[in-house]
Each structure stands twice: as C-alpha cells, then as structure tokens.
Amino acid sequence: MRIKFIIYYYLGCAWAIAKIPFGVLKVFFTHMLPLTGLTIILSFIQGLIIGPWYHATTMDEVRFLARNMVNVQTGEWLKMPGDRNPLYYPREPYHILQLHNPMTWTKDVGISRPDGWHTNNAGAHTGFWDLCRARRRYSADPSWHHWIYLSENLQPLNETWNQDPWDKSFLDLLQYRDKNEPLGRSNFNYITCPHSFLCATWRISGPALIHFTNEPVKRNLTEKRSRRRILDPVSVRVFELPLSEPVIPGTFPTHFEQMRSITASNSTYWTTGMKYSNFDQVLGQAKKVLKKYEDRYPLTYGLLAKAEHKWTRLIAAEETNLVFIPQVVSFLAGAIPSRYGVSLWEKGWDWWRERQYEKSTKGNVEQREADKAAWDPVAYQLRYILDSMTDDDKEKFGKTYRGGILLERLQKGLEKKDWDGREDVIKQIESALGA
C-alpha cells in the first residue's frame, strides 16, 4: 500500500512539473493575443487552404505517373519492328527530344546516379538528389551545361493564332543557337508541364528553364591512375520566367533576350541562382495559391491578409519570433487536420464506390475481369486512335509499308480479351527502379 502511495505521489509531481511549460505558454499566448490575433487567424485559414491543396498535388503525382507511363506503353505499340518508340524522336515544333518517360529522364539528359544508388520510390527516382555525370578522362574543358525548358502548355505552338510568347521565344532561341553557338540546340530538352509527373514532383509549373551543370571533382595521383569512371556531382538551378530580376541592369529585356542572356555559352548569369530546393519550390507554389485566393475573395480573405500585413508592419514585428512562432503553430493546426481529413474522406469515398461496384456485379468474377479488360488504359488509347480514323484514312494509311504493319498490329492486338496494360506499366516502373 505504501509503495502504491509513493508511485501516485511521484506521478503527481511529474504531472505538475510537466504542466509548467504549458502554463507559461498559456500566459505568453494570452498576453500576446492582442498583437498576434490577426496573424493567428490568417495563418489558421491559410493552413485550411494549403492542406487540401497539398494533398491534391500529391494525388496528381500518382495520376500523372500512371498517365505518362501509359503514353509510353502506347508508343511501344506504335513503333516499327526493331525501331525506337516514336515518342523518343525529336519532332515539331522544337525538333529536340521531349522528355516523356519520367523513369528514364536522367539517361535522356546524359546524367546518372552514383554507383550502387538505389530507391524503391518513383518520386526519389525522378528527383534532383545524388545526380552525377561521367566525365571524359582526358578533356581540356571538363565543364558541362544542359538546359530543360518547361512549357505551361500541353501542345506548344499548336495554335498559330494564340501562341504563348515564352514558347515562341524558346523556338527563336533554338534557331539563334543553331547559328551562333557551337553546341546549337544539342544541350536542350523540353517538357510540357500539364499532366507531367516530372513537373509535379519537381514542383515547377512553367514557363521555366532548368539548368544542369557538373562540378568537376579534384583527383589525387592515385585516382588519376585509376581506370574507374570519373563521376562529377551535378547541381541544378531553376529559373522561373519571367525573371524577377533584370538580366541587364536598367533595362527590361524581351522574352527572347531573357532566355538568350541566361543560356548563352559565355554567360555566368546561372551562377546567381540558388541551387534547387524542393521546399522552396513548394513554398513558392503555396504563395501563388494564397495570392489567387486574395484576388478571388478581396472582401474576405484578401482584406484579412492586407490587414494582417499592415498590422505587423505597424508594430514592427515582421520577421520576428513574435509573429513567426504563432504563424507556424496556427498554420500547422489548420494544415495537418485538413490535409489528412481530405485524405480519409477520399479513401472512404473510394471504399464506398468499390462496395457499390461489388454489389452491382454480385460476386461475378467473370464480369469484373471483362470490365477490367474493357477499361484497360493502353487498350483504350489504341482504340481511340483507330476510332479517330475514317475508313478512307485507314485504307490510305494501310497501303503504306509502315501503315500496313501498324494497322494489322493494332487490330489484332485489340481483339485480345486478356488485356493487362496496367501490369505492363507496373513492370516498366519496377524495371526502372531495379525491383
């Protein structure tokens, strides 16, 4: 009995000591509330906005990966025997390689990962971490530069009457480089960001230019004699367009001049950019989302944001812990529950729909397998290609050597009942990850 009393006594003391920090925080919070009230309210609302937005973007990554890999797998059906996937051919409007396959983008650009590097995560596989480039053993100039242009349009320059000025300027840049730069357009690739897994995981929406450069390592005498390949680390910088700072002081350059100035072989402007940070990119996108809410709701959220900004300036509390701590705590209090609340709601909704589907089929396994084959994503795209062609188109296309082979392959392939394009896509991803 005495031992039980001692245990209760010390537990009570421990609880009393543990409450002291919370009591101090409560007093501090109460006294600071008149100064930080607007910040707390605004940050909590921002958390409620950003939480679901962040969840939606992560779900988009999954959908975009599946969509990109389905497109690649569809391209495999459209290639000639012994030939390459047609998606890997440079074509209009830029006549440079477009990065379609997120699982092979490093190889397409000319970089790799360190020896023994491995991951089971598709997002990490496409990330900018642990990038390197094999350097030529005997090279007078070991430096290397590469650029990727990110267009915010699904089909750049497809509509001549409504051309995006950045897409048009990029074409002008490539033509200019062909005439004035030794490498021409050979060190350029591009991506169309809508529905792109790469843009989604990199957190870049375009228009933008991504710069890759190696950082030559210094080797000692033993390493110079070694026959192992030389791997230089690769650093990445993102230049979102239009540039926030002028390339040429005192002037406002055109779209083309901005691109030309930062990509020229004799330019050092790229050194002014900070190395890529995924956190900074997420933060930048979140600020754009909040800015849209300010413009969309000027009399409610927009008015609150302006009032909070003016109040913190009035009390000279900008970028101080007086504002920062309540801001972070309030933001997380809104963001975390809303982010996971939306996730649980979607999981519950998916579960309910699955249950409804099972009830409609009443355990009919054959019906489920037939539905699965009918809605196969690769077969659907191939069927769409055939259905978009008229009988005359098929007749003319079938008379050509290439057309005859492709039409026969597609028609015979679509007659199959055991389509499993999903499995082929999963195998492609697993193969890229080394699984």
Residue pairs with C-beta under 8 A, 6 or more apart in sequence:
29 326
32 322
32 326
33 40
35 315
35 317
35 322
36 322
36 323
36 326
38 304
38 307
38 308
38 311
38 312
39 308
39 312
39 323
39 326
39 327
39 330
40 326
40 327
40 330
41 304
41 308
41 330
42 304
42 305
42 308
43 326
43 327
43 328
43 330
43 331
43 334
44 330
44 331
44 333
44 334
45 301
45 304
45 334
46 290
46 331
46 334
46 335
47 330
47 331
47 332
47 333
47 334
47 335
47 336
47 338
48 334
48 335
48 338
49 289
49 290
49 293
50 286
50 289
50 290
50 331
50 335
51 334
51 335
51 336
51 337
51 338
51 339
51 340
51 341
51 342
52 338
52 339
52 342
53 286
53 289
54 282
54 286
54 335
54 339
55 339
55 340
55 342
55 343
56 342
57 200
57 285
59 346
60 200
61 123
61 197
61 200
61 201
64 195
64 196
64 197
64 200
65 102
65 122
65 197
65 429
66 377
66 425
67 195
67 197
68 100
68 101
68 102
68 195
68 196
68 197
69 101
69 102
69 103
69 425
69 428
69 429
70 377
70 378
70 381
70 421
70 425
71 87
71 100
71 381
72 85
72 87
72 100
72 101
72 428
73 378
73 421
73 424
73 425
73 428
74 378
74 381
74 382
75 85
75 86
75 87
75 100
76 85
77 378
77 382
77 409
77 410
77 413
78 85
78 86
78 385
78 406
79 85
79 86
80 402
80 405
80 406
81 405
87 98
87 100
87 101
88 97
88 100
90 96
90 97
90 98
91 98
93 156
93 157
93 167
93 171
94 156
94 170
94 171
94 174
94 185
94 188
94 190
95 174
95 185
96 174
96 185
96 188
96 189
96 190
97 108
97 189
98 189
98 190
98 191
98 192
99 105
99 108
99 109
99 148
99 189
99 190
99 191
99 198
101 108
102 122
102 126
102 196
102 197
102 198
102 201
103 122
103 125
103 126
103 428
103 429
103 432
103 433
104 432
105 126
105 198
106 112
106 113
106 131
108 189
109 146
109 148
109 189
109 212
110 133
110 146
111 131
111 132
111 133
111 146
111 212
111 234
112 131
112 132
112 133
112 134
112 231
113 130
113 131
113 132
114 130
114 132
114 231
115 231
117 130
118 433
118 434
119 125
119 433
120 433
120 435
121 433
122 197
122 429
122 433
123 201
125 432
125 433
126 197
126 198
126 201
126 202
127 201
127 202
127 278
128 202
128 236
128 276
128 278
131 212
131 233
131 234
131 236
132 214
132 231
132 232
132 233
132 234
133 144
133 214
133 231
133 232
133 234
134 229
134 230
134 231
135 142
135 144
135 214
135 216
135 230
135 231
135 232
136 142
136 230
137 230
142 214
142 216
142 232
143 213
143 214
143 216
144 212
144 213
144 214
144 232
145 187
145 211
145 212
145 213
145 265
145 270
146 187
146 188
146 189
146 211
146 212
146 213
147 187
147 188
147 189
147 209
147 210
147 211
147 212
147 263
148 188
148 189
148 190
148 191
148 209
148 210
148 212
149 170
149 188
149 189
149 190
149 191
149 207
149 208
149 209
150 190
150 191
150 193
150 199
150 204
150 205
150 206
150 207
150 208
150 209
150 210
151 164
151 166
151 167
151 170
151 190
151 191
151 192
151 193
151 206
151 207
152 164
152 166
152 193
152 194
152 205
152 206
152 207
153 164
153 167
153 192
153 194
154 192
154 194
154 195
155 192
156 164
156 167
156 170
156 190
156 192
157 163
157 164
157 167
157 168
157 171
164 207
165 255
166 207
166 241
166 255
167 207
168 255
169 254
169 255
169 256
169 258
169 259
170 190
170 259
172 256
173 256
173 259
173 260
173 263
174 184
174 185
174 188
176 256
176 260
177 183
177 184
177 185
177 188
177 263
178 184
178 185
181 264
181 265
182 265
183 265
191 198
191 199
191 206
193 199
193 204
193 205
193 206
199 205
199 206
202 210
202 238
202 276
202 278
202 281
203 278
203 281
203 282
203 284
203 285
204 210
204 238
204 240
204 281
205 285
207 240
207 241
208 238
208 239
208 240
208 241
209 238
209 239
209 241
209 259
209 262
209 263
210 236
210 237
210 238
210 239
211 236
211 237
211 238
211 239
211 262
211 270
211 273
212 234
212 235
212 236
213 234
213 235
213 270
214 232
214 233
214 234
214 235
215 232
215 233
215 234
215 235
216 232
217 230
217 231
217 232
217 233
219 230
235 275
235 276
236 275
236 276
237 270
237 273
237 274
237 275
237 276
238 273
238 276
238 281
239 262
239 270
239 273
240 284
241 255
241 258
241 259
242 255
242 258
243 258
243 262
246 252
246 253
247 253
247 257
247 258
247 261
247 262
247 269
248 257
248 261
253 261
261 267
261 269
262 269
262 270
274 280
290 305
293 301
293 302
294 301
294 302
294 305
294 306
295 302
296 302
312 318
312 323
317 323
361 367
361 368
361 371
370 417
373 379
373 417
373 418
373 419
373 420
376 419
376 420
376 421
376 422
377 421
377 422
377 425
378 419
378 421
378 424
378 425
379 413
379 414
379 419
379 421
382 410
382 413
382 414
383 414
385 410
386 394
386 410
386 411
386 414
389 397
394 407
396 403
397 403
397 406
397 407
398 404
398 407
